[in-house]
Amino acid sequence: MTTKLINDVEKPIAQIIFAHGAGADMHHDFMTQITALLNQANINVLRFNFPYMDKRVETGKRYPPDRMPKLLACYRDVITELHDSKHANAELPLFIGGKSMGSRVAATLAGQDDISVYIAGVFCLGYPFHPIKKLEKLRLEPLQLTKKPVLIVQGERDLLGSQLEIAGFELSHLCQCVFLADGDHSLKPRVKSGFTHQQHIKSAVQAIVTFILEETTLEKTI
């Protein structure tokens, strides 16, 4: 059973499942800040650890990320458990996403018929389009096969997929990208840019909230 943390609000407009990246767990400051800001926007947030991260926390040793099939199985279980639990609210749309690796797992699930029926949309904070300095190893398939709308919030100079690189990629028409000025893979800009990391974190959350409002409004009109 993977470790989970649910942050609920009184009058939620949506619920989110938010997965961590490869190197930091669900309690990382980035994850905590994003969660707090989403709560302020009246959105419930469920965070969880992938199995290898729980093992790290338990033993104090560093383990590499699980392989994709195990990551997908874990995320699927979290979705189905939430859907079947007392926290589930049939009237609340469910959006899934994550930071870097977690966003890749979420986007992959959005292309799978049996689980995507529960999902209203996906958000990706720093999608890992390719490993650093390995542009030949692209990870575009989840963003090409998605059956759900996808929001990608990316730093302009992200080493795992910069704005210039992404302009040349073929993505599904269901994908939209928001680029944060001078941001790196953690959305952090350099001081000389005139922006702060906190500003970009807030901008990322605002983009997610706008995405949720647009998709839920669209859903009601269809």
Residue pairs with C-beta under 8 A, 6 or more apart in sequence:
2 48
2 49
2 50
2 51
2 54
2 74
2 77
2 78
3 26
3 48
3 49
3 54
3 57
4 46
4 47
4 48
4 49
4 78
5 26
5 27
5 46
5 47
5 48
6 44
6 45
6 46
6 47
6 87
7 35
7 36
7 39
7 44
7 45
7 46
7 47
8 44
8 87
9 39
9 42
9 43
9 44
11 42
12 42
12 43
12 44
12 89
12 92
13 41
13 42
13 43
13 92
13 212
13 213
13 216
14 43
14 44
14 92
14 93
14 94
14 95
14 120
14 212
14 216
15 43
15 44
15 45
15 46
15 82
15 87
15 89
15 92
15 93
15 94
15 95
16 38
16 43
16 44
16 45
16 46
16 94
16 95
16 96
16 97
16 123
16 208
17 45
17 46
17 47
17 48
17 75
17 78
17 79
17 82
17 94
17 95
17 96
17 97
17 106
18 26
18 31
18 34
18 35
18 38
18 45
18 46
18 47
18 97
18 98
18 99
18 102
19 47
19 48
19 50
19 75
19 96
19 97
19 98
19 99
19 101
19 102
19 103
19 105
19 106
20 26
20 28
20 31
20 47
20 49
20 50
20 53
20 98
20 99
20 101
20 102
21 98
21 99
21 100
21 101
21 102
21 126
22 65
22 100
22 101
24 30
24 31
24 99
25 31
25 49
25 53
25 56
25 57
26 47
26 48
26 49
26 53
30 99
30 186
30 201
31 47
31 99
33 201
34 125
34 201
34 204
34 205
35 45
35 47
37 201
37 202
37 205
38 45
38 205
38 208
38 209
39 45
41 205
41 209
43 209
43 212
44 87
44 92
46 78
46 82
46 87
48 74
48 78
49 57
50 65
50 66
50 70
50 71
50 74
50 75
50 102
51 66
51 70
51 74
52 63
52 64
52 65
52 66
55 61
55 63
56 62
56 63
65 71
65 101
66 74
68 105
68 108
71 101
71 105
72 105
72 108
72 109
75 96
75 105
75 106
75 109
76 109
76 115
79 94
79 96
79 109
79 115
79 118
79 119
80 115
80 118
82 88
82 94
83 94
83 118
93 120
93 121
93 212
93 215
93 216
93 219
94 118
94 119
94 120
95 119
95 120
95 121
95 122
95 123
95 208
95 211
95 212
95 215
96 106
96 109
96 110
96 119
96 122
96 123
97 103
97 106
97 122
97 123
97 124
97 125
97 151
97 208
98 104
98 105
98 106
98 124
98 125
99 125
99 126
100 125
100 126
100 127
100 128
100 160
100 185
101 128
103 122
103 123
103 124
103 125
103 126
103 127
103 128
103 152
104 124
104 127
104 128
104 139
104 142
106 122
106 123
106 124
107 122
107 124
107 127
107 142
107 143
107 146
107 150
108 141
108 142
109 115
109 116
109 119
109 122
110 116
110 119
110 121
110 122
110 142
110 146
110 147
110 148
110 150
111 141
111 142
111 145
111 146
111 147
113 147
116 147
116 148
119 148
120 148
120 149
120 212
120 215
120 216
120 219
121 148
121 149
121 150
121 151
121 211
121 212
121 215
122 146
122 148
122 149
122 150
122 151
123 150
123 151
123 152
123 153
123 208
123 211
124 150
124 151
124 152
124 153
124 154
125 153
125 187
125 204
126 153
126 154
126 155
126 158
126 160
126 185
126 186
126 187
127 143
127 152
127 154
127 160
127 161
128 139
128 160
128 161
129 138
129 139
129 140
129 160
129 161
129 165
129 166
129 169
130 136
130 137
130 138
130 139
130 160
130 161
131 137
131 160
132 159
132 160
133 159
135 165
138 169
140 169
140 170
140 171
143 150
143 152
143 169
143 171
143 172
143 175
144 170
144 171
144 172
145 172
146 172
146 174
146 175
147 174
148 174
149 174
149 175
149 176
149 211
149 215
150 172
150 174
150 175
150 176
151 175
151 176
151 178
151 207
151 208
151 211
152 175
152 176
152 177
152 178
153 177
153 178
153 180
153 187
153 203
153 204
153 207
153 208
154 161
154 162
154 163
154 166
154 177
154 178
154 179
154 180
154 183
155 162
155 179
155 180
155 182
155 183
155 184
155 185
155 186
155 187
155 188
155 189
155 200
156 162
156 163
156 179
156 180
156 181
156 182
156 183
157 163
157 182
157 183
157 184
158 183
158 184
158 185
159 184
159 185
160 185
163 177
163 179
166 177
176 211
178 203
178 204
178 207
180 187
180 189
180 195
180 200
180 203
180 204
181 189
181 193
181 195
181 200
182 189
182 190
182 193
182 195
183 189
183 195
183 200
186 197
187 197
187 200
187 201
187 204
188 197
188 200
189 195
189 196
189 197
189 200
